Amino acid sequence: MRIALAALGFKNQDVVYNKDVIINALKKYSTKADMVVFGESFYKASIRLCLIAKKIKK
């Protein structure tokens, strides 16, 4: 299994920017790695994205 460590910068409270960084990294490494691992800060941002999506669906 090939794993890519995405040690990338993030911006606090900027969900759109962080989402774009994640998407771009996944596209970049999709043919080079089986899994892309992001830092804890991106994990926190994804939780926030899920909460925002739930509010939008209501």
ZIQUI-V756589 format. One record per backbone hydrogen bond with DSSP energy under -1.0 kcal/mol. CO is the residue of the C=O (numbers start at 1). NH is the residue of the N-H. Records with the same first field share a line. If there is no record, write none. Layout:
BEGIN
CO->NH, NH
END
This chain:
BEGIN
2->34, 35
4->37
5->7
6->8
11->14
14->18
15->19
16->20
17->21
18->22
19->23
20->24
21->25
22->26
23->27
24->28
25->29
29->33
35->4
37->6
39->43
40->44
41->45
42->46
43->47
44->48
45->49
46->50
47->51
48->52
49->53
50->54
51->55
52->56
53->57
54->58
END
